[in-house]
Amino acid sequence: MPAYITLVNFTDQGARNIKDSPERFEAFKRLTEAAGITVKSVHWTQGAYDLVIVTEGPEEATMVTALKMASLGNVRTQTLRGYSASEMRQFVGKLG
């Protein structure tokens, strides 16, 4: 199953409602699981991003969920497709 790393920043609205962040994450998790996506981990972070979320699931479900999350106005996201070591071995094995 494809893996995705989502980098999250709070919007002004999300920052004003920071106390609700853990509950918003739980709602996000329910939404993603209903779409067939597994949340592997979540980390509230210091630095350039406010959260890092690692998920696995179908590409289409991941995209639709990201759009729903963005439409609520609490966060802005960047989602990256992640590859495992075995996937990377397959890719580099094709280099010849």
C-alpha positions in Angstrom: 0.0 0.0 0.0 1.4 3.4 -0.9 2.8 5.5 2.0 2.3 9.2 2.4 4.0 11.8 4.6 1.9 14.9 5.2 3.5 18.1 6.5 1.0 20.3 8.2 0.9 23.9 9.2 -1.8 25.6 11.2 -3.7 28.4 9.5 -4.6 31.5 11.6 -7.9 29.8 12.3 -6.2 26.6 13.3 -3.8 28.4 15.6 -6.6 30.3 17.3 -8.3 26.9 18.1 -5.1 25.1 19.0 -6.7 23.5 22.0 -8.9 21.5 19.7 -6.0 20.1 17.7 -6.0 16.6 19.3 -9.8 16.3 18.8 -9.5 17.5 15.2 -6.8 14.9 14.6 -9.2 12.2 15.9 -11.9 13.4 13.5 -9.3 13.3 10.7 -8.3 9.8 11.7 -12.0 8.6 11.6 -12.4 10.2 8.2 -9.3 8.6 6.8 -10.0 5.1 8.2 -13.5 5.3 6.7 -11.8 6.0 3.3 -9.5 2.9 3.6 -6.5 4.9 4.8 -4.4 3.8 7.8 -2.8 6.4 10.0 0.6 5.0 10.9 1.7 7.9 13.1 1.1 11.5 14.0 3.6 13.9 15.6 3.1 17.5 16.7 6.4 19.1 15.9 8.5 22.2 16.5 10.2 23.9 13.6 8.9 24.6 10.1 5.9 22.3 10.4 3.3 22.0 13.2 2.4 18.3 12.5 3.8 15.3 10.6 1.3 12.6 9.7 2.3 9.2 8.1 -0.5 7.3 6.4 -0.9 4.4 4.0 -3.7 4.0 1.5 -4.9 4.3 -2.0 -3.8 7.4 -3.9 -7.4 8.6 -4.8 -8.6 8.2 -1.2 -5.6 10.0 0.1 -6.2 12.9 -2.3 -9.9 13.2 -1.5 -9.1 13.2 2.3 -6.5 15.9 1.9 -8.9 18.1 0.0 -11.6 17.6 2.7 -9.1 18.4 5.4 -8.0 21.6 3.6 -11.6 22.7 3.1 -12.1 23.0 6.8 -9.6 25.9 7.0 -7.6 24.8 10.0 -4.5 23.6 8.2 -2.4 23.8 5.0 -0.7 20.6 3.9 2.0 19.2 1.7 1.7 15.5 1.0 4.7 13.5 -0.1 4.7 10.0 -1.5 7.1 7.9 0.5 8.9 4.7 -0.6 10.1 1.9 1.5 13.7 0.5 1.3 12.4 -2.5 -0.6 10.6 -0.3 -3.1 13.8 1.8 -3.5 15.9 -1.3 -4.1 13.5 -2.3 -7.0 13.8 1.2 -8.5 17.6 1.4 -8.4 17.8 -2.3 -9.6 16.3 -1.1 -12.8 19.1 1.5 -13.4 21.3 -1.2 -15.0 
